[in-house]
Amino acid sequence: MGGKIEKSRAARRGAIFRPVAEGWQKWQEGEGGTWTPAGEAAELADLSPAPGALIAVPVRRAFSLAVWVPGEDPSIFGDLVFTQLELRGLAGRSREATSFAWREIAREGNEALLHAVVLPSHLAPRYWHGEVTDYAVSPACLPLPADTVSIWQEEGGWVAAVTRDKELLHFQPLTEHAPDAAMALEVWMMLAPLEAGRMLGAGTSVLVFHEGPESPDLEDWRNAGGLPVETHLLPPPVRPDRPLDCVPLPVRDVQTAKVASARRQRLALIAAAVYFLIVLGLAANTLRLHWQARSLQADIDRDADAVAATKEAMQRWNSLDAALDPAGYPLEILFQTAKLLPPEGVRLTLFETNLGRVIIQGEAKDFTAAQLYMDAVKKSKALSSYIWTAENPKSLPNRSARFQIDGVREGFGAGEEEGGFDESADG
């Protein structure tokens, strides 16, 4: 089974929007690559251009320049064209602020003939759409015959385009309102500088396109003599092999803003994703810590009785520290205090101890001997586990002195006084 393979709808090119005598036309590519009308409107925006479409900029909204340049180095053609635009006042404040494109259409010897298209810096919004990035001048969207001046109507006026072979060489709006002798003269004046510049091909003729069913009256034109003229119905558009290498500056601004907005959205999405992952990680960590806390609490609750019993046992053992420490034995304390007695002049009359409390009383031959002994007890390293306090010795009638030293072991309270100092007792 065989058949003709048609171009798939997905492979069809976007619509063409072109200006006509009154308003705009939308053309859609159909079966077999033919272009069929898909709508007309007074304004371009009413036809809803979409990405992938091509907008044909009217002749009156663009500038045309044909120029010969040295052809040895094509890489500098752009700079040479921009210089020519500056000389003619068609350039913006800078190259970046100038929307222009150029094509090489012929060569003679070491020279190249270039055709440049310049779009205004402030092209009105009715001639562009922010979603469309493919643009061409309207003559490039017509099947123009070779070596011909083609004339048709746009935006209520007549315009003309000149070809060299099949390449677009020049275009401009016309001031005359009908194809008569006056328009023939205007066309001749348009061609004169092109011919003087060796830009025209051989045997140039004129073709007038019309939109309605009736052809315009060309009798007056023909009576004036000059170039031969014919008429033809305005054909469907053609999509250029490639659109202009430039877009209107407002479209460039819109596209730049879209790229920046898309970049900001991507960054915002990335930041949101990172934030979400962080929150998710924190939530997971919180759940993990909560689970660990519950597990630890369960372990604590399980071992609570054993811990309490162990703590109670530790407290009982700690309470026995004083009794188990040899430094707290009464005989050891008595021995250490007795070692500090001088060979003569000081004697102990009372030694009393009760857990962490020690009371030592004695008599000395005089006040000085008593004071020296009490200082020796306070400074003794062997008795440093006790905090010693003492009042000044009390002198007796026989010039001797009675003293008392109280010691409290560190970690014990003073408790109730036992065996206090008796003022009337004798040693």
HELIX and SHEET records of a PDB file:
HELIX    1   1 ARG A    9  ALA A   11  5                                   3    
HELIX    2   2 GLU A   31  GLY A   33  5                                   3    
HELIX    3   3 LEU A   44  LEU A   47  5                                   4    
HELIX    4   4 VAL A   59  ARG A   61  5                                   3    
HELIX    5   5 PRO A   74  ILE A   76  5                                   3    
HELIX    6   6 PHE A   77  LEU A   87  1                                  11    
HELIX    7   7 PRO A  125  TYR A  127  5                                   3    
HELIX    8   8 SER A  138  CYS A  141  5                                   4    
HELIX    9   9 ALA A  181  ALA A  196  1                                  16    
HELIX   10  10 GLU A  219  ASN A  223  1                                   5    
HELIX   11  11 LEU A  249  SER A  319  1                                  71    
HELIX   12  12 ASP A  321  LEU A  324  1                                   4    
HELIX   13  13 PRO A  326  GLY A  328  5                                   3    
HELIX   14  14 PRO A  330  LYS A  339  1                                  10    
HELIX   15  15 PHE A  367  LYS A  379  1                                  13    
SHEET    1   A 5 TRP A  35  ALA A  41  0                                        
SHEET    2   A 5 TRP A  24  GLU A  29 -1                                        
SHEET    3   A 5 ILE A  16  PRO A  19 -1                                        
SHEET    4   A 5 LEU A  54  VAL A  57  1                                        
SHEET    5   A 5 ASP A 134  VAL A 137  1                                        
SHEET    1   B 3 PHE A  63  PRO A  70  0                                        
SHEET    2   B 3 GLU A 111  LEU A 119 -1                                        
SHEET    3   B 3 SER A  99  GLU A 108 -1                                        
SHEET    1   C 5 GLU A 167  PRO A 173  0                                        
SHEET    2   C 5 GLY A 157  ARG A 164 -1                                        
SHEET    3   C 5 THR A 148  GLU A 154 -1                                        
SHEET    4   C 5 SER A 205  HIS A 210  1                                        
SHEET    5   C 5 VAL A 229  LEU A 233  1                                        
SHEET    1   D 4 VAL A 346  ASN A 354  0                                        
SHEET    2   D 4 ARG A 357  ALA A 364 -1                                        
SHEET    3   D 4 ALA A 401  ARG A 409 -1                                        
SHEET    4   D 4 TYR A 386  ALA A 390 -1                                        
SHEET    1   E 4 VAL A 346  ASN A 354  0                                        
SHEET    2   E 4 ARG A 357  ALA A 364 -1                                        
SHEET    3   E 4 ALA A 401  ARG A 409 -1                                        
SHEET    4   E 4 LYS A 394  SER A 395 -1                                        
END                                                                             
